[in-house]
């Protein structure tokens, strides 16, 4: 049953139990105190009555008619409220009529309550002697009024306490209902978020804690919406970058591969014509052969650059250091006027295949931008372990490529290559920043490694 109750039902049930327990404890306390209270009242009344009787019967023998006087005293004392005093002879027979029963009262205590707080009547006998004739006055306590008063107080407490407890219960139900009202809205908004409606929001309300939860849920919904939108843009950008990459490769193949093939075909045709002649010139053959070798060498370098862009040659076999050194050597051969210095910290250790490829691509893209746009004479590449950790506790490698070129123009946007690289690193849990100044451009990336 408890498992099936809602939070509001559980709180209301607990409140009802606490109020009922408090009322029961208060009633129980009054019942527990009733017995000692009645007993103390009995003792007090009997003590006072005994002292009073002993005082008035002290001079009883000096009265003109002691028997009549004693009977009159017994009749007068029988009308007392909390005690009954009866005259008994030496044989224990009553000489005065018994105490009349009290009138019925609508709030008279039940018999079980009387037997609980006053199970036995308290009685004390005071001996009297008239002219040598023994007798006694028996004092019997009758705390009916006290018991009725206690019972009336208990009933009143039960009635008033029940009314107050009910009033408090309904008041607390209203307060709890208002305080927990945002929970229903939270559940509805969470259902909408689960269904992909990331624009859904909940109005903050209720207790401060619930209002804070509502605010954070709204922030979470906004963050999820932005993340989904970023994911969509990333997928769109990835497709766009793939198309751009294909177009660039196709353009390079057309612009460079085509002329090389045309030149090779021309020189091969020339050699074929010379071979068909009767006396081919050795100088002409040598000339066309050297041209063929030069074109083939240039074609090989171009093919290596294209292959490097598609997949670094030797990265998995030789390692990150050798692959970067091979990349730097290719750029030095094509641009000998630019000094390239590459430093890999020995503390870097093993980073993993994905991290190695990402580091390589960052350096490759940064060097490509340097040689295309920067007009630099020196490039410094540093790869070292970073102090920052990713959210899942993985180590990061810091990649920094800086040049001494003229930097980027104010307001200039990043190219497709760096934008795609930044999004790739963000997808891995890292970061990529580009800082441009008077001393050139610095590309710095934090690449998560496979080592936790």
C-alpha positions in Angstrom: 0.0 0.0 0.0 2.8 2.4 1.0 4.6 1.8 -2.3 1.5 2.7 -4.3 0.9 6.0 -2.5 1.9 9.2 -4.2 4.3 11.6 -2.5 1.4 13.9 -1.5 -0.5 10.9 -0.1 2.5 9.8 1.9 3.0 13.2 3.4 -0.7 13.6 4.3 -0.8 10.1 5.8 2.3 10.9 7.9 0.7 14.2 9.0 -2.5 12.4 10.0 -0.6 9.7 12.0 1.5 12.4 13.8 -1.6 14.4 14.7 -3.4 11.3 15.9 -0.4 10.2 17.8 0.0 13.6 19.5 -3.7 13.6 20.5 -3.4 10.0 21.8 -0.3 10.8 23.8 -2.0 13.8 25.4 -5.1 11.7 26.3 -3.0 8.9 27.6 -1.0 11.3 29.8 -4.2 12.6 31.3 -5.5 9.0 31.9 -2.2 8.0 33.5 -2.3 11.1 35.8 -5.9 10.5 36.8 -5.2 7.7 39.3 -2.5 9.5 41.4 -4.7 12.7 41.2 -7.8 10.9 42.6 -5.7 9.1 45.2 -4.2 12.4 46.4 -7.6 13.9 46.6 -8.9 10.9 48.7 -6.1 11.2 51.2 -6.5 15.0 51.5 -10.3 14.8 52.0 -10.1 11.9 54.5 -7.3 13.6 56.5 -9.3 16.9 56.7 -12.5 15.0 57.6 -10.8 13.0 60.3 -9.2 16.0 61.9 -12.6 17.8 61.9 -14.4 14.8 63.5 -11.8 14.3 66.1 -12.1 18.0 67.0 -16.0 18.0 67.3 -16.3 14.7 69.2 -13.7 15.6 71.7 -16.3 17.2 74.0 -19.1 14.8 73.0 -19.5 13.2 76.5 -20.1 16.6 78.1 -23.2 17.2 75.9 -26.6 16.9 77.7 -27.6 14.0 75.3 -24.4 12.5 73.8 -26.3 9.9 71.7 -28.6 12.5 70.1 -25.7 14.8 69.5 -23.6 12.0 67.9 -26.5 11.1 65.6 -27.0 14.7 64.7 -23.3 15.1 63.8 -23.4 11.9 61.7 -26.5 13.2 59.8 -25.0 16.6 59.2 -21.7 15.1 58.0 -23.4 12.7 55.7 -24.2 15.6 53.4 -20.6 16.4 52.7 -19.6 16.3 49.0 -16.4 14.2 48.7 -16.8 12.0 51.7 -19.5 10.0 53.5 -19.5 9.7 57.3 -21.6 7.0 58.9 -22.1 5.9 62.5 -21.5 2.3 63.4 -22.0 0.4 66.6 -19.6 -1.9 68.3 -20.8 -4.8 66.1 -20.2 -2.9 62.9 -23.9 -2.3 62.1 -24.7 1.1 60.6 -26.7 3.4 62.8 -27.3 6.1 60.2 -28.9 5.8 56.7 -26.5 5.3 53.8 -25.4 8.1 51.6 -27.9 8.8 48.8 -26.7 8.2 45.2 -25.7 11.2 43.2 -27.9 12.3 40.3 -27.1 10.9 36.9 -24.9 13.1 34.8 -24.7 13.1 31.0 -20.9 13.3 31.2 -20.7 10.6 34.0 -17.5 8.6 33.6 -17.9 5.0 32.4 -17.4 2.1 34.8 -14.2 1.0 33.2 -12.7 4.4 33.8 -13.8 4.5 37.4 -12.3 1.1 38.0 -9.1 2.2 36.3 -8.5 5.3 38.3 -10.2 4.4 41.6 -10.6 0.6 41.9 -11.0 0.5 45.7 -12.8 3.0 48.0 -10.7 4.5 50.8 -12.2 4.3 54.2 -11.0 5.3 57.7 -12.8 4.6 61.1 -12.6 7.1 63.9 -13.5 5.3 67.3 -16.0 7.1 69.6 -17.1 6.2 73.0 -20.2 7.5 74.8 -20.4 6.7 78.5 -18.3 3.7 77.9 -20.3 2.4 75.0 -18.0 1.8 72.0 -18.7 2.9 68.4 -17.1 4.4 65.4 -17.5 7.0 62.7 -16.5 5.5 59.3 -15.1 8.1 56.8 -15.4 6.8 53.2 -14.0 8.8 50.3 -16.2 9.4 47.3 -14.2 11.1 44.6 -17.0 10.9 42.1 -16.9 14.6 41.4 -13.1 14.5 40.9 -13.3 11.5 38.6 -16.2 13.1 36.7 -14.2 16.3 36.4 -11.1 14.4 35.0 -13.3 12.4 32.6 -15.0 15.6 31.4 -11.6 17.1 30.8 -10.5 14.1 28.8 -13.7 14.1 26.7 -13.3 17.8 26.2 -9.7 17.4 25.2 -10.6 14.6 22.8 -13.3 16.7 21.2 -11.4 19.9 21.0 -8.2 18.1 20.1 -9.9 16.2 17.3 -11.4 19.4 15.9 -8.0 21.1 16.0 -6.2 18.1 14.6 -8.7 17.9 11.7 -8.3 21.7 11.0 -4.5 21.3 11.1 -4.7 18.2 8.8 -6.8 20.0 6.2 -4.7 23.1 6.4 -1.5 21.0 6.0 -3.1 19.1 3.1 -3.7 22.4 1.4 -0.2 23.7 2.1 1.4 20.4 0.9 -0.8 20.3 -2.2 0.2 23.8 -3.1 3.9 23.1 -2.4 3.9 19.9 -4.5 1.8 21.3 -7.3 4.9 22.0 -9.5 5.7 18.2 -9.5 2.8 17.5 -11.9 4.1 20.2 -14.2 7.6 18.8 -13.9 6.4 15.4 -14.9 4.5 16.8 -17.9 7.5 18.8 -19.1 9.9 15.8 -18.6 7.5 13.7 -20.7 7.6 16.4 -23.4 11.4 16.5 -23.3 11.5 12.8 -23.6 9.4 13.1 -26.7 11.8 15.6 -28.2 9.9 18.8 -27.5 12.9 20.7 -26.1 11.1 24.0 -26.2 8.9 22.9 -23.3 9.3 24.9 -20.1 7.8 24.7 -16.6 6.8 27.8 -14.6 8.9 27.9 -11.4 6.7 27.8 -8.3 6.1 26.0 -5.0 8.8 25.7 -2.3 12.2 27.3 -3.0 13.7 23.9 -3.6 11.1 23.0 -6.2 11.4 26.4 -7.8 15.1 25.8 -8.1 14.5 22.4 -9.7 12.0 24.0 -12.1 14.6 26.6 -13.1 17.3 24.0 -13.5 15.0 21.8 -15.6 14.3 24.8 -17.9 18.0 25.3 -18.2 18.5 21.6 -18.9 15.8 21.8 -21.6 17.5 24.8 -23.2 20.9 23.0 -23.0 19.4 19.9 -24.5 17.8 21.9 -27.3 21.1 23.6 -28.0 23.0 20.3 -28.0 20.5 18.7 -30.4 20.7 21.8 -32.6 24.5 21.7 -32.4 24.4 18.0 -33.3 22.3 18.7 -36.3 24.6 21.6 -37.4 27.6 19.3 -36.8 26.1 16.6 -39.0 25.2 19.2 -41.7 28.7 20.7 -41.4 30.3 17.2 -41.6 28.4 16.5 -44.8 29.4 19.9 -46.1 33.0 19.5 -45.2 33.1 16.1 -46.9 31.7 17.7 -50.0 34.3 20.5 -49.8 37.1 18.0 -49.2 36.0 16.0 -52.2 35.8 19.1 -54.4 39.3 20.2 -53.3 40.7 16.7 -54.0 39.0 16.7 -57.4 40.3 20.2 -58.2 43.8 19.2 -57.2 43.6 16.0 -59.3 42.3 18.0 -62.2 44.7 20.9 -61.8 47.9 19.0 -61.1 47.4 15.3 -61.9 46.0 16.2 -65.3 48.9 18.4 -66.5 51.4 15.8 -65.3 49.7 13.1 -67.2 49.5 15.3 -70.3 53.2 16.1 -70.0 54.1 12.4 -69.6 52.0 11.5 -72.6 53.6 14.2 -74.7 57.2 13.1 -73.8 56.3 9.4 -74.3 54.8 10.2 -77.8 58.0 12.1 -78.6 60.1 9.1 -77.6 58.0 6.8 -79.6 58.5 9.0 -82.7 62.2 9.1 -82.1 62.2 5.3 -81.8 60.4 5.0 -85.2 63.1 7.2 -86.9 66.2 5.7 -88.6 68.8 7.5 -86.5 67.3 8.7 -83.2 69.3 11.5 -81.5 70.7 10.4 -78.2 70.5 14.0 -76.9 66.8 14.1 -77.7 66.1 10.8 -76.1 68.1 11.9 -73.0 66.1 15.2 -72.9 62.7 13.5 -73.1 63.8 10.8 -70.6 64.9 13.4 -68.0 61.6 15.3 -68.5 59.7 12.0 -67.9 61.7 11.3 -64.7 61.1 14.9 -63.4 57.4 14.7 -64.1 57.1 11.3 -62.5 59.0 12.6 -59.4 56.6 15.6 -59.1 53.7 13.2 -59.6 54.9 11.0 -56.8 55.2 14.0 -54.4 51.7 15.2 -55.3 50.4 11.6 -54.8 52.0 11.5 -51.4 50.5 14.8 -50.4 47.0 13.6 -51.4 47.5 10.3 -49.6 48.6 12.2 -46.5 45.4 14.2 -46.6 43.3 11.1 -46.9 45.3 8.9 -44.4 48.7 9.6 -42.8 51.1 7.1 -44.2 53.0 5.2 -41.5 51.1 6.7 -38.5 50.0 3.4 -37.1 53.3 1.6 -38.1 55.9 4.2 -37.2 54.1 6.2 -34.5 53.1 9.8 -34.1 56.7 11.2 -33.9 57.8 9.6 -37.2 54.6 10.6 -38.9 54.9 14.2 -37.9 58.6 14.2 -38.9 57.6 12.9 -42.3 54.9 15.6 -42.6 57.4 18.3 -41.7 60.0 16.9 -44.2 57.4 17.1 -47.0 56.7 20.8 -46.2 60.5 21.5 -46.0 61.0 20.0 -49.4 58.3 22.2 -51.0 59.1 25.3 -48.8 62.7 25.3 -47.8 62.6 28.9 -46.8 60.3 28.2 -43.8 61.9 26.7 -40.6 59.8 24.0 -39.0 60.6 22.9 -35.4 58.7 20.0 -33.9 58.9 19.1 -30.2 57.2 16.1 -28.6 57.5 15.9 -24.9 58.8 12.5 -23.6 56.2 12.7 -20.8 53.4 12.3 -23.4 53.5 8.6 -23.4 50.9 6.5 -25.3 47.9 8.5 -26.4 45.9 6.0 -28.5 45.1 5.7 -32.2 42.2 8.1 -32.3 44.2 10.8 -30.4 47.3 10.2 -32.6 45.2 10.7 -35.7 43.5 13.8 -34.3 46.9 15.4 -33.2 48.3 14.7 -36.6 45.3 16.3 -38.3 45.6 19.4 -36.1 49.2 19.8 -37.0 48.6 19.1 -40.7 45.7 21.6 -40.9 47.7 24.3 -39.0 50.7 23.8 -41.3 48.6 23.9 -44.4 47.1 27.3 -43.3 50.6 28.6 -42.4 52.0 27.9 -45.8 48.9 29.0 -47.7 48.0 32.3 -45.8 50.5 33.3 -43.1 53.6 34.3 -45.0 55.7 33.0 -42.1 59.4 32.1 -42.0 59.2 29.9 -38.9 56.7 27.5 -37.4 56.9 25.9 -33.9 55.0 22.7 -33.1 54.8 21.6 -29.5 53.0 18.5 -28.2 53.0 17.8 -24.5 50.7 16.4 -21.8 48.1 18.9 -20.4 47.1 19.4 -16.8 43.4 19.5 -17.6 41.2 16.4 -17.5 38.1 15.7 -19.5 34.8 15.2 -17.7 35.2 11.5 -17.7 38.6 11.7 -16.1 40.8 11.2 -19.2 44.1 12.8 -19.8 44.6 15.4 -22.5 47.4 16.1 -24.9 48.2 19.8 -25.6 49.0 20.6 -29.3 50.3 24.1 -30.0 51.3 25.3 -33.5 52.5 28.9 -33.7 54.0 30.9 -36.6 55.5 34.3 -37.0 53.4 35.4 -39.9 51.1 38.4 -40.3 48.2 36.9 -38.5 44.5 36.9 -39.3 42.5 39.9 -40.5 40.1 41.5 -37.9 36.8 39.7 -38.1 38.2 37.0 -40.3 36.4 33.6 -39.8 38.1 30.3 -39.6 38.3 28.1 -42.7 36.4 24.9 -43.2 39.4 22.9 -42.2 39.9 24.4 -38.7 36.1 24.5 -38.1 35.8 20.8 -39.0 38.8 20.0 -36.8 37.3 22.0 -33.8 34.0 20.1 -34.2 35.9 16.8 -34.3 37.8 17.6 -31.2 34.6 18.8 -29.4 33.0 15.5 -30.3 35.9 13.7 -28.5 35.5 15.9 -25.4 38.4 18.4 -26.1 38.8 22.0 -27.2 40.5 23.9 -30.0 41.3 27.6 -29.9 42.8 30.0 -32.5 44.6 33.1 -31.3 45.8 35.7 -33.7 48.1 38.6 -33.0 50.8 40.8 -34.4 53.3 38.0 -33.9 51.3 35.5 -35.9 48.7 32.8 -35.3 48.6 30.2 -32.5 46.5 27.1 -32.9 46.1 25.3 -29.5 44.1 22.1 -29.0 43.4 19.8 -26.0 43.0 16.3 -27.4 41.7 13.6 -25.0 43.8 10.5 -24.9 42.8 6.9 -24.6 44.6 6.6 -21.2 42.4 7.3 -18.1 
